[in-house]
Amino acid sequence: MPHLGGPTTQSGILFQNSVASLFLGDLLDTAASGSQQVVAVRVEAPALVDDTVVSYADSHLVYIQAKESLRVAFSRAGARGTDEESEDDLEEQEAQAPRAGAARSPRKTPWEKLWLDFEAQFLSAGFGRGRDRLMLFCGSLSESVRDLKALCEWAKSSKSTDEWRRELPKKQKSLIEDKIRPLLKPERRAWPELRELLGHVDVEVWPLNFIERYMAPRRMPPCSQAPEVLFDLLVTKAGRNARERQEFQAQPLRDYLASEPYKIEFKASPSLQQVLEAVSNCNSVLQNQRVTIGQHGPHVERAVAVDIVSQLCCGWLTANDADEDENATAIQNQDEDAAQEMLALLHETAGLGKTVVMHEVLAELQRRHVPTLAIKADIQLRSLSVHNSISQCLELPDSVERVAQRLAGLRPDCGAVILIDQVDALSLSLARDQQALDKVLDLVLHLRAIPNVRVLLSCRTFDLNTDPALKRLPRQVEFALARFSPEEVEAALQAIGVASASLGDRVGGCTIPPRRPGLEAWLPLPGRGWGRLVQFPAPASTCEPAGIGRRGRRGGCRAVSAGDAEPARTPGRCRAIHGAVPRPQAQVEPVAGPVAFSG
């Protein structure tokens, strides 16, 4: 926390210039278009909301006010006092007032000035209602700022003033009535006018270290220098031009950075078509994952996949029918704030079909036209090391963060989902190099910082609870797999030609090892531990294997018909008796206990 006086002022200026530099990075980026393309940035603009004004290609403007810290405090001449009034704020304002001999007029607090400026800018002749936006960037989070962010979002998305007012929580109503309404003009204090004003306000809470670590690498365009270097140069340039209130435009800024001593060369951003083709190729690995029982057996759908998609699409408008876009439905949730930066985890013991569920989630997201990037860590990130990046392993034309950002901007009513399957393949228990896992987890933190991007990871429960890096993951939403019900097992057995009645009452649930579908499944036997159901695509016979190992090796057979009382000891003996080594359709063999499969 900087000290009052000079350090506080310098820290606030640095924060303001850092926010402006993010939009300067957007200005230099050639990949954006339409409503996302920045055409001009002006720092300390001649406007009522004057910190930064950003102009876009579709002619809409964003008026930005950046405050490193913001307290809901009123001056002694303010409309009302509050319980959050800070004596330090008032003392600082009085210290900045003229010294003895001059009349002291009460200075307005930053909170008061913010709303006076927002209202004046909103009522000005040049402000385009329904088009332009007022934006507040805060460098620290307080309860009032969090409530302000929520009520502004609800004012924007609510259908009517009555709905907005009726659904407001008590604390947010108090914030409006006690701390915002008294600062506005009397004719602008009615609820419809309040909703109209607040519906044009966006609030973001981005601390300075968050901007430098997570936002800057994503917002800086590809160039010959590291993103951190380019960001620092833009912060310095923003501070210099602020004194003259000059407007930044793309080509002059590029020429300045390409000159001595910087010599920065900007790389051409890949086209949207190139990005979508690379994403499709990346998704094909998970799409082509075999999810059937046997080579041509049935696929048993898991209900948890639909629940996961509903959580991931919370608050988005998604098409429930791929052929009828008019059947789009908004999926709502009680806690949409948490969903905006959701990190969901699918975890269970090995061999229960997490990859199969991830395959179903990908298929359902694509059916709803949700932009999705799917990564299978155990296959696609196998070569990840300090010498290459994740985007190189995935053969993407840009960084994963920038690809995710472009996917999130494809639809105005929807965001993007990133699926990462089998993160445990990079953990300490299965991999020798911890750096690969560190890179992936750092990527997850960067992805969470992108608006409208949500992440789903699948991982073994063992690694999630034992690996030091995975244990630090924030567990916002968790999903676990349930075992197959007896009805699901019976339907699957009937589909492959096995009569469940022949197994008696021993089938109580089933898990199918993804790495060896069609070979065997594991059945919990009530009161008898676990049994192994061995499946073969060959026709039924009257001969059973005497023993089938985990690798599928046969050790002979034993006869089960009335005429064959003596078991055959070897495959050769079996062939001599029956003419060939027969294979049954199904057999349940008790085993010692639950078996954990890797994968």
C-alpha positions as CSV (number, residue, x, y, z in Angstrom):
1,M,0.0,0.0,0.0
2,P,1.7,3.2,-1.1
3,H,2.0,6.1,1.4
4,L,-0.2,9.1,1.2
5,G,1.0,12.1,-0.8
6,G,3.5,11.8,-3.6
7,P,3.8,7.9,-3.6
8,T,0.0,7.6,-3.7
9,T,-0.2,10.0,-6.7
10,Q,2.6,8.2,-8.6
11,S,1.0,4.8,-7.9
12,G,-2.3,6.0,-9.2
13,I,-0.7,7.4,-12.4
14,L,1.1,4.1,-13.0
15,F,-2.2,2.2,-12.6
16,Q,-3.9,4.6,-15.0
17,N,-1.2,4.3,-17.6
18,S,-1.1,0.5,-17.3
19,V,-4.8,0.4,-18.0
20,A,-4.4,2.6,-21.0
21,S,-1.5,0.5,-22.3
22,L,-3.8,-2.6,-22.5
23,F,-5.9,-0.7,-25.0
24,L,-2.7,0.5,-26.8
25,G,-1.9,-3.2,-27.2
26,D,-5.4,-3.7,-28.8
27,L,-4.7,-0.8,-31.0
28,L,-1.6,-2.4,-32.4
29,D,-3.3,-5.8,-32.9
30,T,-4.4,-6.4,-36.5
31,A,-6.4,-9.6,-35.7
32,A,-9.5,-7.7,-34.3
33,S,-12.3,-6.4,-36.5
34,G,-15.6,-4.7,-36.2
35,S,-16.7,-3.8,-32.7
36,Q,-13.5,-5.3,-31.3
37,Q,-11.1,-3.3,-33.4
38,V,-9.6,-0.2,-31.6
39,V,-8.8,2.7,-34.0
40,A,-7.7,5.4,-31.5
41,V,-6.8,5.8,-27.9
42,R,-6.5,9.1,-26.1
43,V,-5.0,9.4,-22.6
44,E,-6.2,12.4,-20.4
45,A,-8.8,13.2,-23.1
46,P,-10.7,16.5,-23.1
47,A,-13.8,14.8,-21.8
48,L,-15.7,14.7,-18.5
49,V,-14.6,11.1,-18.0
50,D,-11.1,11.9,-19.0
51,D,-8.6,9.2,-17.9
52,T,-8.8,7.3,-21.2
53,V,-11.1,7.4,-24.2
54,V,-11.1,4.5,-26.6
55,S,-12.6,4.6,-30.1
56,Y,-13.6,1.5,-32.0
57,A,-14.1,0.7,-35.7
58,D,-17.9,0.6,-35.4
59,S,-17.8,4.2,-34.0
60,H,-18.7,3.4,-30.4
61,L,-16.6,5.0,-27.6
62,V,-15.6,3.8,-24.2
63,Y,-14.9,6.4,-21.5
64,I,-12.6,5.0,-18.9
65,Q,-12.0,6.1,-15.3
66,A,-9.1,4.2,-13.5
67,K,-8.9,4.2,-9.7
68,E,-6.3,2.2,-8.0
69,S,-8.4,2.4,-4.8
70,L,-11.9,3.7,-4.4
71,R,-13.7,4.2,-1.2
72,V,-17.4,5.2,-0.8
73,A,-16.6,8.4,1.1
74,F,-18.5,11.7,1.2
75,S,-17.0,15.2,1.8
76,R,-18.3,17.2,4.8
77,A,-20.5,19.1,2.3
78,G,-21.7,15.9,0.7
79,A,-25.3,14.9,0.5
80,R,-25.0,12.2,3.1
81,G,-22.4,10.6,5.2
82,T,-21.7,6.9,5.3
83,D,-20.3,4.3,7.6
84,E,-17.4,3.9,5.1
85,E,-16.3,7.5,5.3
86,S,-12.6,7.7,5.7
87,E,-10.9,10.4,7.8
88,D,-7.6,9.7,5.9
89,D,-9.4,10.6,2.6
90,L,-10.7,13.8,4.1
91,E,-7.4,14.8,5.6
92,E,-5.6,14.2,2.3
93,Q,-8.1,16.4,0.5
94,E,-7.8,19.2,3.1
95,A,-4.0,18.9,2.8
96,Q,-4.3,19.5,-0.9
97,A,-6.5,22.6,-0.5
98,P,-5.0,26.1,-0.6
99,R,-2.9,27.0,2.5
100,A,-3.7,29.7,5.1
101,G,-4.9,33.0,3.7
102,A,-7.0,31.5,1.0
103,A,-10.7,30.5,1.3
104,R,-11.1,26.7,1.5
105,S,-13.9,25.3,-0.6
106,P,-14.8,21.7,0.3
107,R,-13.3,19.3,-2.2
108,K,-15.3,16.4,-3.5
109,T,-14.2,12.9,-2.7
110,P,-13.2,10.6,-5.6
111,W,-16.5,8.7,-5.2
112,E,-18.5,11.9,-5.5
113,K,-16.5,13.1,-8.5
114,L,-16.8,9.8,-10.2
115,W,-20.6,9.9,-10.3
116,L,-20.8,13.5,-11.1
117,D,-18.6,12.9,-14.1
118,F,-20.4,9.7,-15.1
119,E,-23.7,11.5,-15.1
120,A,-22.4,14.6,-16.9
121,Q,-20.8,12.4,-19.6
122,F,-23.9,10.3,-20.0
123,L,-26.1,13.5,-20.4
124,S,-23.7,15.2,-22.8
125,A,-24.6,15.7,-26.4
126,G,-21.8,13.5,-27.8
127,F,-22.6,10.4,-25.8
128,G,-24.4,7.7,-27.8
129,R,-26.9,6.0,-25.6
130,G,-27.2,2.3,-26.2
131,R,-23.8,2.4,-28.0
132,D,-21.1,4.1,-25.9
133,R,-20.0,2.8,-22.5
134,L,-18.7,4.2,-19.2
135,M,-16.1,2.0,-17.7
136,L,-14.6,2.0,-14.2
137,F,-11.3,0.1,-13.5
138,C,-10.5,-0.5,-9.8
139,G,-7.2,-1.7,-8.6
140,S,-8.6,-3.1,-5.3
141,L,-11.7,-4.9,-4.4
142,S,-14.1,-3.7,-1.7
143,E,-17.6,-4.8,-0.8
144,S,-19.1,-1.7,-2.3
145,V,-17.2,-2.1,-5.5
146,R,-18.3,-5.7,-5.8
147,D,-21.9,-4.7,-5.2
148,L,-21.6,-1.9,-7.7
149,K,-20.3,-4.3,-10.4
150,A,-23.2,-6.7,-9.7
151,L,-25.9,-4.1,-9.8
152,C,-24.6,-2.5,-13.1
153,E,-24.5,-5.9,-14.7
154,W,-28.1,-6.6,-13.6
155,A,-29.2,-3.2,-14.8
156,K,-27.8,-4.0,-18.2
157,S,-29.3,-7.5,-18.6
158,S,-32.7,-7.0,-16.8
159,K,-35.7,-6.7,-19.1
160,S,-37.5,-3.9,-17.2
161,T,-37.1,-1.5,-14.3
162,D,-39.6,-3.4,-12.2
163,E,-37.6,-6.6,-12.7
164,W,-34.3,-4.9,-11.9
165,R,-35.6,-3.2,-8.8
166,R,-37.5,-6.3,-7.5
167,E,-34.5,-8.7,-7.8
168,L,-31.9,-6.3,-6.3
169,P,-30.4,-7.6,-3.0
170,K,-30.9,-5.4,0.0
171,K,-27.2,-4.3,0.1
172,Q,-27.3,-3.2,-3.5
173,K,-30.5,-1.2,-3.0
174,S,-28.8,0.5,0.0
175,L,-25.8,1.3,-2.2
176,I,-28.1,3.0,-4.7
177,E,-30.3,4.8,-2.3
178,D,-27.7,6.0,0.1
179,K,-24.5,6.4,-1.9
180,I,-25.4,7.0,-5.6
181,R,-28.8,8.6,-5.8
182,P,-28.0,11.6,-3.6
183,L,-25.1,12.6,-5.9
184,L,-27.3,12.8,-9.0
185,K,-29.5,15.6,-10.3
186,P,-33.0,15.5,-8.8
187,E,-34.6,14.8,-12.1
188,R,-32.3,11.8,-12.6
189,R,-33.0,10.0,-9.3
190,A,-36.1,8.0,-10.4
191,W,-35.6,4.3,-10.8
192,P,-36.0,4.2,-14.6
193,E,-33.3,6.9,-15.0
194,L,-31.1,5.2,-12.5
195,R,-31.3,1.9,-14.4
196,E,-30.6,3.7,-17.7
197,L,-27.4,5.3,-16.3
198,L,-26.1,2.2,-14.4
199,G,-26.9,0.0,-17.5
200,H,-24.2,1.9,-19.4
201,V,-21.5,1.4,-16.7
202,D,-19.1,-1.5,-16.7
203,V,-16.9,-2.2,-13.6
204,E,-13.7,-4.2,-13.7
205,V,-11.5,-5.1,-10.7
206,W,-7.9,-5.5,-12.0
207,P,-5.1,-5.0,-9.5
208,L,-1.8,-3.8,-10.9
209,N,0.0,-7.1,-10.5
210,F,-2.9,-8.9,-12.2
211,I,-2.6,-6.5,-15.2
212,E,1.1,-7.0,-15.5
213,R,1.1,-10.8,-15.1
214,Y,-2.0,-12.0,-16.8
215,M,-3.6,-9.2,-18.9
216,A,-0.5,-7.7,-20.5
217,P,0.8,-11.0,-22.1
218,R,-2.6,-11.6,-23.7
219,R,-3.3,-8.1,-24.9
220,M,0.1,-7.4,-26.5
221,P,0.3,-8.4,-30.2
222,P,2.9,-10.8,-31.5
223,C,6.3,-9.1,-32.1
224,S,10.0,-9.5,-31.9
225,Q,10.1,-8.6,-28.2
226,A,8.6,-10.3,-25.2
227,P,5.1,-9.1,-24.2
228,E,6.4,-7.7,-20.9
229,V,8.9,-5.6,-22.8
230,L,6.3,-4.2,-25.2
231,F,3.9,-3.5,-22.3
232,D,6.6,-1.5,-20.3
233,L,7.3,0.6,-23.4
234,L,3.6,1.4,-23.9
235,V,3.3,2.4,-20.3
236,T,6.1,4.9,-20.7
237,K,4.8,6.2,-23.9
238,A,1.3,6.6,-22.4
239,G,2.7,8.7,-19.6
240,R,4.6,11.0,-22.0
241,N,1.7,11.6,-24.3
242,A,-0.7,12.2,-21.4
243,R,0.9,15.6,-20.8
244,E,0.1,16.7,-24.3
245,R,-3.2,14.8,-24.5
246,Q,-2.2,13.4,-27.9
247,E,-4.3,10.7,-29.6
248,F,-2.7,7.4,-30.4
249,Q,-3.3,5.8,-33.7
250,A,-2.0,2.4,-34.9
251,Q,0.4,3.3,-37.7
252,P,2.3,6.2,-36.0
253,L,2.7,4.1,-32.9
254,R,4.0,1.2,-34.9
255,D,6.5,3.5,-36.6
256,Y,7.6,4.9,-33.3
257,L,8.3,1.4,-31.8
258,A,10.1,0.3,-35.0
259,S,12.5,3.1,-34.8
260,E,15.8,3.4,-32.8
261,P,16.5,2.2,-30.2
262,Y,13.5,-0.2,-29.9
263,K,13.5,-1.8,-33.4
264,I,10.4,-3.8,-32.7
265,E,9.0,-5.9,-35.6
266,F,5.4,-6.8,-35.4
267,K,4.3,-10.2,-36.7
268,A,1.1,-10.6,-38.8
269,S,-1.7,-12.1,-36.7
270,P,-3.2,-15.2,-38.2
271,S,-6.6,-14.9,-39.8
272,L,-9.7,-16.1,-38.1
273,Q,-10.0,-18.9,-40.7
274,Q,-6.5,-20.1,-39.8
275,V,-7.3,-20.1,-36.1
276,L,-10.6,-22.0,-36.6
277,E,-8.9,-24.7,-38.7
278,A,-6.1,-25.1,-36.2
279,V,-8.7,-25.4,-33.4
280,S,-10.6,-28.0,-35.3
281,N,-7.4,-30.1,-35.8
282,C,-6.6,-29.8,-32.1
283,N,-10.1,-30.9,-31.1
284,S,-9.9,-34.0,-33.4
285,V,-7.8,-35.9,-30.9
286,L,-10.5,-36.0,-28.3
287,Q,-13.2,-36.3,-30.9
288,N,-11.7,-39.5,-32.3
289,Q,-11.4,-41.1,-28.8
290,R,-13.1,-44.5,-28.9
291,V,-16.0,-44.4,-26.5
292,T,-17.8,-47.6,-27.4
293,I,-17.9,-51.0,-25.7
294,G,-15.8,-53.1,-28.0
295,Q,-14.9,-52.3,-31.6
296,H,-18.5,-51.8,-32.7
297,G,-20.4,-51.9,-29.5
298,P,-22.8,-49.4,-28.0
299,H,-21.9,-46.1,-26.3
300,V,-23.3,-45.7,-22.9
301,E,-24.1,-42.0,-22.3
302,R,-23.3,-40.5,-18.9
303,A,-25.8,-38.0,-17.4
304,V,-23.1,-36.0,-15.7
305,A,-22.0,-34.7,-19.2
306,V,-25.2,-32.7,-19.5
307,D,-24.8,-31.3,-16.0
308,I,-21.3,-30.2,-16.8
309,V,-22.4,-28.5,-20.0
310,S,-25.2,-26.7,-18.2
311,Q,-22.8,-25.3,-15.6
312,L,-20.2,-24.3,-18.3
313,C,-22.9,-22.5,-20.3
314,C,-24.4,-20.7,-17.3
315,G,-25.7,-17.3,-18.3
316,W,-24.9,-17.9,-22.0
317,L,-27.4,-18.1,-24.9
318,T,-26.9,-21.5,-26.5
319,A,-28.7,-23.3,-29.2
320,N,-30.3,-26.5,-27.8
321,D,-30.9,-27.7,-31.4
322,A,-28.1,-27.7,-33.9
323,D,-30.6,-27.5,-36.8
324,E,-32.9,-24.9,-35.2
325,D,-31.1,-21.9,-33.9
326,E,-34.5,-20.3,-33.1
327,N,-34.8,-22.7,-30.2
328,A,-32.0,-20.9,-28.4
329,T,-32.3,-20.9,-24.6
330,A,-30.6,-18.8,-22.0
331,I,-29.2,-21.0,-19.2
332,Q,-29.4,-19.2,-16.0
333,N,-27.7,-19.8,-12.6
334,Q,-28.0,-18.3,-9.2
335,D,-24.3,-17.3,-9.1
336,E,-23.4,-15.9,-12.5
337,D,-20.5,-13.9,-11.1
338,A,-18.6,-17.1,-10.2
339,A,-19.4,-18.5,-13.6
340,Q,-17.7,-15.7,-15.5
341,E,-14.3,-17.1,-14.5
342,M,-15.3,-20.7,-13.9
343,L,-12.7,-23.4,-13.4
344,A,-14.5,-26.8,-13.2
345,L,-12.9,-30.1,-12.3
346,L,-14.0,-33.6,-13.3
347,H,-12.2,-36.1,-11.1
348,E,-12.5,-39.7,-10.1
349,T,-10.3,-42.8,-9.7
350,A,-8.6,-44.2,-12.7
351,G,-10.5,-46.2,-15.3
352,L,-14.0,-44.8,-14.6
353,G,-14.3,-43.1,-18.0
354,K,-13.4,-39.4,-17.5
355,T,-12.1,-39.2,-21.1
356,V,-15.4,-40.6,-22.3
357,V,-17.3,-37.9,-20.4
358,M,-15.0,-35.2,-21.8
359,H,-15.7,-36.5,-25.3
360,E,-19.5,-36.2,-24.6
361,V,-19.0,-32.7,-23.2
362,L,-17.1,-31.6,-26.3
363,A,-19.9,-33.1,-28.6
364,E,-22.6,-31.4,-26.6
365,L,-20.8,-28.0,-26.6
366,Q,-20.4,-28.3,-30.4
367,R,-24.0,-29.2,-30.8
368,R,-24.9,-26.0,-29.0
369,H,-22.5,-24.0,-31.2
370,V,-20.3,-23.0,-28.2
371,P,-16.7,-22.3,-29.4
372,T,-14.5,-24.9,-27.8
373,L,-10.8,-25.8,-27.7
374,A,-10.1,-29.4,-26.5
375,I,-6.7,-30.5,-25.3
376,K,-5.8,-34.1,-24.5
377,A,-2.8,-33.6,-22.2
378,D,-1.5,-37.2,-22.2
379,I,-1.2,-37.2,-26.0
380,Q,-0.8,-33.6,-27.3
381,L,1.4,-32.3,-24.5
382,R,3.7,-35.3,-24.2
383,S,6.6,-33.3,-25.7
384,L,6.0,-30.1,-23.7
385,S,9.2,-28.8,-22.1
386,V,11.2,-25.6,-21.5
387,H,12.2,-25.6,-25.1
388,N,8.7,-25.4,-26.6
389,S,5.4,-23.8,-25.8
390,I,1.9,-25.3,-25.4
391,S,0.8,-23.6,-28.7
392,Q,3.7,-25.4,-30.5
393,C,2.7,-28.7,-29.1
394,L,-0.9,-28.1,-30.2
395,E,0.2,-26.7,-33.6
396,L,-1.8,-23.5,-33.0
397,P,-0.9,-20.3,-35.1
398,D,-1.0,-18.1,-32.0
399,S,-0.8,-18.5,-28.2
400,V,-3.5,-20.4,-26.5
401,E,-4.6,-17.3,-24.6
402,R,-5.0,-15.2,-27.7
403,V,-6.8,-18.1,-29.5
404,A,-9.2,-18.4,-26.5
405,Q,-9.8,-14.7,-26.6
406,R,-10.7,-14.8,-30.3
407,L,-13.0,-17.8,-29.7
408,A,-14.7,-15.9,-26.9
409,G,-15.4,-13.0,-29.3
410,L,-17.1,-15.1,-32.0
411,R,-20.5,-14.8,-30.5
412,P,-21.8,-11.7,-28.6
413,D,-24.2,-13.9,-26.5
414,C,-21.8,-16.6,-25.7
415,G,-18.2,-17.2,-24.6
416,A,-15.7,-20.0,-25.1
417,V,-14.8,-23.2,-23.3
418,I,-11.4,-24.8,-22.9
419,L,-11.3,-28.5,-22.2
420,I,-8.1,-30.1,-20.8
421,D,-8.3,-33.9,-20.4
422,Q,-6.0,-36.0,-18.2
423,V,-4.0,-33.3,-16.6
424,D,-2.8,-36.0,-14.2
425,A,-0.6,-37.4,-17.0
426,L,1.7,-34.5,-16.3
427,S,1.7,-34.9,-12.5
428,L,4.6,-36.1,-10.4
429,S,3.2,-39.6,-10.2
430,L,3.2,-40.2,-13.9
431,A,5.7,-37.7,-15.4
432,R,9.3,-37.0,-14.7
433,D,9.3,-33.3,-15.5
434,Q,7.3,-31.0,-13.3
435,Q,7.8,-28.0,-15.6
436,A,5.2,-29.3,-18.1
437,L,2.5,-29.4,-15.4
438,D,3.6,-25.9,-14.2
439,K,3.2,-24.5,-17.7
440,V,-0.3,-26.0,-18.0
441,L,-1.5,-24.7,-14.6
442,D,-0.1,-21.3,-15.4
443,L,-2.0,-21.4,-18.7
444,V,-5.2,-22.2,-16.7
445,L,-4.7,-19.1,-14.5
446,H,-4.2,-17.0,-17.6
447,L,-7.4,-18.4,-19.3
448,R,-9.4,-17.7,-16.2
449,A,-8.5,-14.0,-16.5
450,I,-10.1,-13.8,-20.0
451,P,-13.7,-12.6,-19.9
452,N,-16.2,-15.2,-21.0
453,V,-13.7,-18.0,-21.1
454,R,-14.4,-21.1,-18.9
455,V,-12.1,-24.1,-18.2
456,L,-12.9,-27.7,-17.5
457,L,-10.1,-30.0,-16.4
458,S,-10.2,-33.8,-15.9
459,C,-7.8,-35.4,-13.4
460,R,-7.5,-38.5,-11.2
461,T,-8.6,-37.9,-7.7
462,F,-5.3,-39.4,-6.4
463,D,-3.2,-36.8,-8.2
464,L,-5.5,-34.0,-7.4
465,N,-5.1,-34.7,-3.6
466,T,-1.4,-35.5,-3.6
467,D,0.4,-33.5,-6.3
468,P,1.5,-30.2,-4.7
469,A,0.7,-28.1,-7.8
470,L,-2.7,-29.7,-8.4
471,K,-3.7,-29.3,-4.8
472,R,-3.4,-25.5,-5.2
473,L,-6.0,-25.4,-7.9
474,P,-9.1,-23.4,-6.9
475,R,-12.0,-25.9,-6.8
476,Q,-14.9,-23.7,-7.9
477,V,-17.1,-26.5,-9.4
478,E,-16.4,-30.2,-9.0
479,F,-18.0,-33.2,-10.7
480,A,-17.6,-36.8,-9.9
481,L,-18.6,-39.9,-11.9
482,A,-21.1,-42.4,-10.6
483,R,-20.9,-46.1,-11.5
484,F,-23.2,-47.6,-14.0
485,S,-26.6,-48.6,-12.8
486,P,-27.8,-52.2,-13.2
487,E,-30.1,-50.9,-15.9
488,E,-27.3,-49.3,-17.9
489,V,-25.2,-52.5,-17.6
490,E,-28.1,-54.7,-18.7
491,A,-28.7,-52.4,-21.8
492,A,-25.0,-52.5,-22.7
493,L,-24.8,-56.3,-22.3
494,Q,-27.9,-56.8,-24.5
495,A,-26.4,-54.6,-27.2
496,I,-23.4,-56.9,-27.5
497,G,-25.5,-60.1,-27.3
498,V,-24.9,-61.1,-23.7
499,A,-28.0,-62.1,-21.7
500,S,-27.8,-60.4,-18.3
501,A,-30.0,-63.2,-16.8
502,S,-27.1,-65.6,-17.3
503,L,-25.1,-63.5,-14.8
504,G,-27.7,-63.8,-12.1
505,D,-28.0,-61.0,-9.6
506,R,-24.3,-60.4,-9.5
507,V,-24.3,-57.3,-11.7
508,G,-24.5,-54.2,-9.5
509,G,-22.7,-51.6,-11.6
510,C,-19.9,-51.5,-14.1
511,T,-16.8,-49.5,-15.1
512,I,-15.2,-50.0,-18.5
513,P,-11.5,-49.3,-18.8
514,P,-11.1,-46.7,-21.6
515,R,-7.7,-48.0,-22.7
516,R,-9.0,-51.5,-23.5
517,P,-12.6,-51.2,-24.5
518,G,-14.1,-54.5,-25.6
519,L,-11.7,-56.7,-23.6
520,E,-13.1,-56.6,-20.1
521,A,-15.1,-54.7,-17.6
522,W,-15.3,-54.8,-13.8
523,L,-18.5,-55.7,-12.0
524,P,-19.0,-55.1,-8.3
525,L,-20.6,-58.4,-7.0
526,P,-22.9,-57.7,-4.0
527,G,-21.4,-59.5,-1.0
528,R,-18.5,-61.0,-3.0
529,G,-16.2,-58.2,-3.8
530,W,-15.4,-57.6,-7.5
531,G,-15.7,-59.7,-10.6
532,R,-14.3,-59.4,-14.0
533,L,-16.6,-59.5,-17.1
534,V,-14.5,-60.8,-20.0
535,Q,-16.1,-59.8,-23.4
536,F,-15.2,-61.1,-26.9
537,P,-16.7,-60.3,-30.3
538,A,-16.6,-63.9,-31.3
539,P,-19.8,-66.1,-31.2
540,A,-20.8,-68.0,-28.1
541,S,-19.3,-71.4,-27.4
542,T,-19.3,-74.1,-24.9
543,C,-15.8,-73.5,-23.7
544,E,-14.4,-71.0,-21.2
545,P,-10.8,-69.9,-20.8
546,A,-9.1,-71.4,-17.8
547,G,-7.5,-68.0,-17.0
548,I,-7.3,-64.7,-18.7
549,G,-4.6,-62.3,-17.4
550,R,-4.7,-58.6,-17.4
551,R,-2.9,-58.5,-20.7
552,G,-5.5,-60.8,-22.3
553,R,-3.2,-63.9,-22.5
554,R,-5.1,-67.2,-22.6
555,G,-3.7,-70.2,-20.7
556,G,-5.9,-72.9,-22.1
557,C,-9.6,-73.7,-21.5
558,R,-11.9,-75.8,-19.4
559,A,-14.9,-77.6,-20.8
560,V,-18.3,-76.6,-19.5
561,S,-20.6,-79.1,-21.4
562,A,-21.7,-82.4,-19.8
563,G,-19.6,-84.5,-22.1
564,D,-16.3,-82.6,-21.3
565,A,-15.6,-83.2,-17.7
566,E,-11.9,-82.8,-17.8
567,P,-10.5,-79.4,-18.5
568,A,-8.1,-78.8,-21.3
569,R,-4.8,-77.6,-20.0
570,T,-3.4,-75.8,-23.1
571,P,-4.6,-74.1,-26.2
572,G,-3.3,-77.0,-28.2
573,R,-5.3,-79.5,-26.2
574,C,-8.4,-77.3,-26.6
575,R,-7.8,-77.1,-30.3
576,A,-7.6,-80.9,-30.5
577,I,-10.9,-81.4,-28.7
578,H,-12.9,-78.6,-30.2
579,G,-11.2,-77.9,-33.5
580,A,-10.3,-74.4,-32.5
581,V,-9.7,-72.3,-29.4
582,P,-13.2,-71.2,-28.6
583,R,-14.0,-67.8,-27.0
584,P,-17.1,-67.1,-24.9
585,Q,-19.1,-64.0,-25.1
586,A,-19.0,-63.2,-21.4
587,Q,-17.8,-64.6,-18.2
588,V,-17.6,-63.3,-14.6
589,E,-14.6,-64.2,-12.6
590,P,-14.3,-63.1,-8.9
591,V,-11.1,-61.2,-8.2
592,A,-9.4,-60.1,-5.0
593,G,-10.5,-56.5,-4.9
594,P,-11.1,-53.3,-6.8
595,V,-8.7,-52.8,-9.6
596,A,-7.4,-49.4,-10.6
597,F,-6.7,-48.8,-14.2
598,S,-4.4,-45.9,-15.3
599,G,-6.1,-43.7,-17.8
